[in-house]
């Protein structure tokens, strides 16, 4: 430790990307169970937004966690930019956030 203290930032960033992987794996396991129970094919499941939202959120967590845990500033910056782009695409796909944005700022289309 050399008198630096405990590296809480690293622990939190590692925990974030591991949490993201856990979300993705849990989503796949739940939908695998539902596919077997209901006799669905994976092509049908992959098109559902209820399947894609948790995977998207998990990818955001993985990219954000890797951005903080990588030792290379270049790779960390790339992961941070990727996480930012994933957040933007997640927000733009979410209908609730679109309605709230229109209501708050009176955006008309």
N, CA, C and O of each residue as an XYZ file, in Angstrom:
436
protein
N       0.822     -1.191      0.000
C       0.000      0.000      0.000
C       0.868      1.259      0.000
O       0.465      2.259     -0.593
N       2.001      1.253      0.616
C       2.952      2.374      0.618
C       2.354      3.672      1.125
O       2.729      4.744      0.652
N       1.443      3.604      2.064
C       0.877      4.798      2.645
C      -0.129      5.508      1.756
O      -0.553      6.615      2.086
N      -0.524      4.915      0.649
C      -1.451      5.562     -0.269
C      -2.904      5.400      0.162
O      -3.758      6.169     -0.281
N      -3.199      4.457      0.985
C      -4.575      4.186      1.365
C      -5.185      3.127      0.466
O      -4.567      2.658     -0.490
N      -6.380      2.774      0.792
C      -7.074      1.733      0.039
C      -7.603      2.303     -1.285
O      -8.188      3.386     -1.293
N      -7.407      1.595     -2.395
C      -7.820      2.117     -3.713
C      -9.323      1.931     -3.972
O      -9.726      1.063     -4.746
N     -10.140      2.756     -3.316
C     -11.586      2.617     -3.443
C     -12.072      2.854     -4.869
O     -13.036      2.223     -5.303
N     -11.431      3.740     -5.590
C     -11.837      4.004     -6.972
C     -11.721      2.780     -7.853
O     -12.608      2.496     -8.658
N     -10.630      2.058     -7.701
C     -10.435      0.828     -8.483
C     -11.457     -0.235     -8.089
O     -12.012     -0.917     -8.951
N     -11.704     -0.375     -6.796
C     -12.658     -1.378     -6.325
C     -14.053     -1.077     -6.872
O     -14.760     -1.988     -7.303
N     -14.444      0.180     -6.857
C     -15.771      0.556     -7.361
C     -15.856      0.350     -8.870
O     -16.866     -0.149     -9.366
N     -14.815      0.725     -9.605
C     -14.859      0.545    -11.057
C     -14.865     -0.935    -11.434
O     -15.557     -1.328    -12.373
N     -14.105     -1.758    -10.715
C     -14.155     -3.199    -10.974
C     -15.543     -3.750    -10.658
O     -16.068     -4.588    -11.392
N     -16.126     -3.280     -9.577
C     -17.468     -3.726     -9.199
C     -18.516     -3.331    -10.216
O     -19.468     -4.079    -10.438
N     -18.364     -2.166    -10.844
C     -19.342     -1.702    -11.829
C     -19.337     -2.591    -13.063
O     -20.402     -2.979    -13.542
N     -18.155     -2.923    -13.591
C     -18.177     -3.750    -14.799
C     -18.557     -5.190    -14.485
O     -19.135     -5.868    -15.335
N     -18.251     -5.668    -13.301
C     -18.700     -7.009    -12.927
C     -20.217     -7.028    -12.754
O     -20.870     -8.005    -13.123
N     -20.778     -5.962    -12.200
C     -22.233     -5.841    -12.095
C     -22.873     -5.824    -13.482
O     -23.924     -6.432    -13.686
N     -22.253     -5.139    -14.426
C     -22.759     -5.122    -15.801
C     -22.785     -6.509    -16.416
O     -23.759     -6.883    -17.068
N     -21.720     -7.276    -16.213
C     -21.710     -8.656    -16.712
C     -22.779     -9.504    -16.039
O     -23.400    -10.352    -16.680
N     -22.996     -9.276    -14.741
C     -24.029    -10.022    -14.025
C     -25.415     -9.704    -14.572
O     -26.255    -10.597    -14.687
N     -25.663     -8.437    -14.913
C     -26.964     -8.055    -15.486
C     -27.171     -8.751    -16.827
O     -28.253     -9.274    -17.097
N     -26.142     -8.759    -17.663
C     -26.248     -9.394    -18.980
C     -26.477    -10.897    -18.833
O     -27.341    -11.459    -19.505
N     -25.711    -11.548    -17.964
C     -25.872    -12.990    -17.779
C     -27.229    -13.342    -17.181
O     -27.828    -14.348    -17.562
N     -27.720    -12.533    -16.258
C     -29.039    -12.782    -15.680
C     -30.122    -12.637    -16.735
O     -31.065    -13.428    -16.768
N     -29.999    -11.638    -17.593
C     -30.985    -11.445    -18.648
C     -30.992    -12.635    -19.607
O     -32.058    -13.132    -19.970
N     -29.815    -13.090    -20.015
C     -29.751    -14.245    -20.899
C     -30.321    -15.493    -20.235
O     -31.014    -16.272    -20.889
N     -30.047    -15.693    -18.975
C     -30.556    -16.897    -18.312
C     -32.068    -16.850    -18.134
O     -32.737    -17.873    -18.282
N     -32.616    -15.681    -17.818
C     -34.075    -15.559    -17.685
C     -34.750    -15.832    -19.019
O     -35.730    -16.575    -19.077
N     -34.242    -15.242    -20.084
C     -34.874    -15.446    -21.382
C     -34.597    -16.825    -21.948
O     -35.392    -17.320    -22.746
N     -33.514    -17.457    -21.571
C     -33.303    -18.848    -21.953
C     -34.359    -19.735    -21.294
O     -34.909    -20.634    -21.930
N     -34.635    -19.476    -20.028
C     -35.679    -20.219    -19.321
C     -37.042    -19.986    -19.977
O     -37.793    -20.934    -20.206
N     -37.362    -18.722    -20.277
C     -38.648    -18.415    -20.908
C     -38.757    -19.017    -22.309
O     -39.835    -19.446    -22.720
N     -37.646    -19.048    -23.039
C     -37.658    -19.638    -24.379
C     -37.953    -21.131    -24.304
O     -38.714    -21.649    -25.121
N     -37.370    -21.821    -23.349
C     -37.634    -23.243    -23.204
C     -39.046    -23.501    -22.698
O     -39.703    -24.450    -23.125
N     -39.504    -22.660    -21.795
C     -40.835    -22.841    -21.212
C     -41.941    -22.580    -22.240
O     -42.921    -23.323    -22.302
N     -41.783    -21.525    -23.043
C     -42.818    -21.132    -24.002
C     -42.575    -21.647    -25.414
O     -43.420    -21.471    -26.291
N     -41.443    -22.274    -25.639
C     -41.136    -22.802    -26.965
C     -40.800    -21.733    -27.988
O     -41.119    -21.883    -29.168
N     -40.159    -20.653    -27.552
C     -39.774    -19.565    -28.452
C     -38.382    -19.812    -29.020
O     -37.574    -20.539    -28.442
N     -38.126    -19.193    -30.158
C     -36.794    -19.251    -30.745
C     -36.034    -17.986    -30.355
O     -36.641    -16.962    -30.043
N     -34.702    -18.063    -30.373
C     -33.886    -16.924    -29.970
C     -34.044    -15.742    -30.912
O     -33.850    -14.599    -30.498
N     -34.390    -15.989    -32.166
C     -34.624    -14.880    -33.095
C     -35.795    -14.023    -32.627
O     -35.771    -12.800    -32.765
N     -36.812    -14.665    -32.078
C     -37.964    -13.927    -31.558
C     -37.600    -13.164    -30.291
O     -38.067    -12.045    -30.082
N     -36.784    -13.754    -29.463
C     -36.420    -13.143    -28.184
C     -35.515    -11.937    -28.384
O     -35.685    -10.915    -27.721
N     -34.559    -12.050    -29.291
C     -33.580    -10.978    -29.489
C     -34.248     -9.703    -29.988
O     -33.725     -8.614    -29.751
N     -35.375     -9.801    -30.664
C     -36.070     -8.624    -31.182
C     -36.895     -7.898    -30.130
O     -37.336     -6.774    -30.371
N     -37.114     -8.505    -28.977
C     -37.947     -7.885    -27.945
C     -37.170     -6.811    -27.198
O     -36.002     -6.996    -26.857
N     -37.837     -5.678    -26.947
C     -37.171     -4.601    -26.216
C     -36.986     -4.963    -24.743
O     -36.074     -4.457    -24.089
N     -37.844     -5.834    -24.223
C     -37.677     -6.243    -22.824
C     -36.423     -7.082    -22.629
O     -35.915     -7.176    -21.512
N     -35.920     -7.689    -23.685
C     -34.651     -8.404    -23.623
C     -33.486     -7.453    -23.854
O     -32.448     -7.567    -23.202
N     -33.656     -6.515    -24.782
C     -32.541     -5.656    -25.179
C     -32.201     -4.584    -24.157
O     -31.034     -4.215    -24.031
N     -33.186     -4.073    -23.422
C     -32.900     -3.004    -22.447
C     -31.903     -3.429    -21.372
O     -30.936     -2.704    -21.136
N     -32.095     -4.580    -20.704
C     -31.092     -4.971    -19.698
C     -29.713     -5.255    -20.299
O     -28.692     -4.976    -19.670
N     -29.682     -5.805    -21.508
C     -28.392     -6.038    -22.154
C     -27.708     -4.697    -22.444
O     -26.505     -4.547    -22.235
N     -28.476     -3.743    -22.917
C     -27.937     -2.408    -23.198
C     -27.417     -1.756    -21.912
O     -26.331     -1.177    -21.892
N     -28.204     -1.861    -20.852
C     -27.787     -1.303    -19.566
C     -26.533     -2.008    -19.047
O     -25.637     -1.361    -18.506
N     -26.467     -3.319    -19.210
C     -25.270     -4.059    -18.808
C     -24.045     -3.644    -19.587
O     -22.955     -3.548    -19.023
N     -24.205     -3.394    -20.890
C     -23.080     -2.934    -21.698
C     -22.610     -1.552    -21.257
O     -21.413     -1.265    -21.272
N     -23.548     -0.700    -20.866
C     -23.170      0.617    -20.347
C     -22.333      0.451    -19.075
O     -21.304      1.107    -18.915
N     -22.775     -0.421    -18.182
C     -22.034     -0.632    -16.936
C     -20.660     -1.235    -17.190
O     -19.684     -0.846    -16.549
N     -20.577     -2.178    -18.116
C     -19.282     -2.787    -18.433
C     -18.327     -1.741    -19.002
O     -17.176     -1.651    -18.573
N     -18.798     -0.953    -19.963
C     -17.925      0.056    -20.579
C     -17.503      1.119    -19.569
O     -16.347      1.543    -19.559
N     -18.441      1.551    -18.715
C     -18.091      2.570    -17.716
C     -17.122      2.008    -16.680
O     -16.188      2.695    -16.268
N     -17.335      0.780    -16.262
C     -16.433      0.164    -15.289
C     -15.048     -0.059    -15.856
O     -14.050      0.157    -15.168
N     -14.975     -0.492    -17.117
C     -13.665     -0.685    -17.744
C     -12.955      0.633    -17.967
O     -11.726      0.692    -17.917
N     -13.711      1.693    -18.214
C     -13.092      3.012    -18.392
C     -12.347      3.437    -17.131
O     -11.298      4.076    -17.212
N     -12.883      3.087    -15.979
C     -12.228      3.462    -14.735
C     -11.174      2.487    -14.264
O     -10.326      2.844    -13.445
N     -11.207      1.252    -14.766
C     -10.286      0.255    -14.241
C      -9.090     -0.031    -15.141
O      -8.134     -0.666    -14.697
N      -9.119      0.418    -16.387
C      -7.982      0.171    -17.270
C      -6.815      1.088    -16.906
O      -7.013      2.242    -16.526
N      -5.611      0.563    -17.028
C      -4.417      1.325    -16.663
C      -3.995      2.290    -17.770
O      -3.348      3.301    -17.496
N      -4.354      1.987    -19.009
C      -3.991      2.848    -20.131
C      -5.001      3.988    -20.261
O      -6.199      3.734    -20.383
N      -4.541      5.229    -20.237
C      -5.473      6.352    -20.391
C      -6.184      6.350    -21.747
O      -7.344      6.752    -21.843
N      -5.493      5.902    -22.782
C      -6.103      5.849    -24.109
C      -7.258      4.863    -24.144
O      -8.346      5.192    -24.616
N      -7.024      3.652    -23.644
C      -8.093      2.646    -23.636
C      -9.218      3.040    -22.685
O     -10.391      2.794    -22.966
N      -8.858      3.648    -21.565
C      -9.881      4.132    -20.646
C     -10.749      5.214    -21.274
O     -11.962      5.252    -21.067
N     -10.112      6.092    -22.043
C     -10.862      7.123    -22.751
C     -11.772      6.544    -23.819
O     -12.901      7.000    -24.004
N     -11.266      5.525    -24.527
C     -12.108      4.870    -25.525
C     -13.323      4.203    -24.877
O     -14.438      4.298    -25.391
N     -13.102      3.533    -23.755
C     -14.215      2.894    -23.049
C     -15.190      3.932    -22.504
O     -16.403      3.726    -22.531
N     -14.662      5.034    -22.015
C     -15.533      6.111    -21.535
C     -16.375      6.700    -22.654
O     -17.564      6.966    -22.473
N     -15.756      6.903    -23.811
C     -16.501      7.403    -24.962
C     -17.543      6.393    -25.418
O     -18.658      6.760    -25.789
N     -17.168      5.114    -25.388
C     -18.139      4.072    -25.733
C     -19.303      4.040    -24.769
O     -20.451      3.878    -25.183
N     -19.018      4.193    -23.482
C     -20.091      4.220    -22.483
C     -20.995      5.414    -22.704
O     -22.214      5.302    -22.578
N     -20.409      6.564    -23.034
C     -21.193      7.767    -23.299
C     -22.099      7.568    -24.511
O     -23.266      7.957    -24.481
N     -21.577      6.973    -25.566
C     -22.395      6.712    -26.755
C     -23.496      5.703    -26.463
O     -24.606      5.831    -26.979
N     -23.201      4.702    -25.642
C     -24.231      3.733    -25.256
C     -25.327      4.395    -24.426
O     -26.505      4.073    -24.582
N     -24.947      5.310    -23.553
C     -25.953      6.043    -22.767
C     -26.828      6.883    -23.689
O     -28.047      6.918    -23.525
N     -26.215      7.556    -24.652
C     -27.000      8.364    -25.590
C     -27.973      7.509    -26.391
O     -29.121      7.907    -26.591
N     -27.537      6.351    -26.849
C     -28.441      5.494    -27.618
C     -29.518      4.893    -26.720
O     -30.644      4.678    -27.171
N     -29.192      4.617    -25.453
C     -30.189      4.096    -24.521
C     -31.262      5.142    -24.246
O     -32.451      4.829    -24.205
N     -30.834      6.377    -24.061
C     -31.782      7.458    -23.783
C     -32.632      7.759    -25.010
O     -33.827      8.027    -24.881
N     -32.041      7.718    -26.190
C     -32.806      8.036    -27.392
C     -33.814      6.941    -27.727
O     -34.804      7.221    -28.404
N     -33.602      5.723    -27.285
C     -34.533      4.626    -27.543
C     -35.649      4.555    -26.512
O     -36.668      3.911    -26.763
N     -35.490      5.190    -25.377
C     -36.451      5.073    -24.294
C     -37.612      6.047    -24.514
O     -37.411      7.261    -24.556
N     -38.810      5.515    -24.651
C     -39.989      6.341    -24.930
C     -40.357      7.245    -23.750
O     -40.783      8.380    -23.959
N     -40.199      6.760    -22.518
C     -40.526      7.565    -21.341
C     -39.661      8.822    -21.294
O     -40.161      9.913    -21.023
N     -38.378      8.668    -21.556
C     -37.462      9.810    -21.523
C     -37.783     10.770    -22.669
O     -37.681     11.985    -22.497
N     -38.167     10.247    -23.833
C     -38.545     11.115    -24.941
C     -39.765     11.962    -24.583
O     -39.793     13.163    -24.852
N     -40.782     11.326    -23.969
C     -41.979     12.076    -23.581
C     -41.655     13.121    -22.525
O     -42.155     14.244    -22.596
N     -40.824     12.770    -21.543
C     -40.447     13.714    -20.496
C     -39.676     14.892    -21.090
O     -39.907     16.035    -20.697
N     -38.778     14.638    -22.017
C     -37.990     15.683    -22.659
C     -38.904     16.635    -23.425
O     -38.740     17.853    -23.351
N     -39.870     16.079    -24.164
C     -40.799     16.922    -24.919
C     -41.648     17.776    -23.995
O     -41.880     18.951    -24.277
N     -42.118     17.195    -22.885
C     -42.951     17.918    -21.950
C     -42.174     19.031    -21.263
O     -42.691     20.135    -21.094
N     -40.946     18.753    -20.868
C     -40.160     19.717    -20.113
C     -39.728     20.895    -20.978
O     -39.787     22.043    -20.537
N     -39.303     20.624    -22.186
C     -38.751     21.664    -23.035
C     -39.684     22.059    -24.186
O     -39.306     22.838    -25.060
N     -40.889     21.522    -24.175
C     -41.907     21.870    -25.187
C     -41.400     21.677    -26.612
O     -41.579     22.532    -27.479
N     -40.761     20.526    -26.830
C     -40.238     20.196    -28.149
C     -41.376     19.666    -29.010
O     -42.096     18.752    -28.610
N     -41.531     20.247    -30.193
C     -42.596     19.812    -31.107
C     -41.964     19.197    -32.344
O     -40.933     19.650    -32.839
N     -42.620     18.149    -32.824
C     -42.142     17.511    -34.059
C     -43.186     17.604    -35.114
O     -42.981     17.126    -36.229
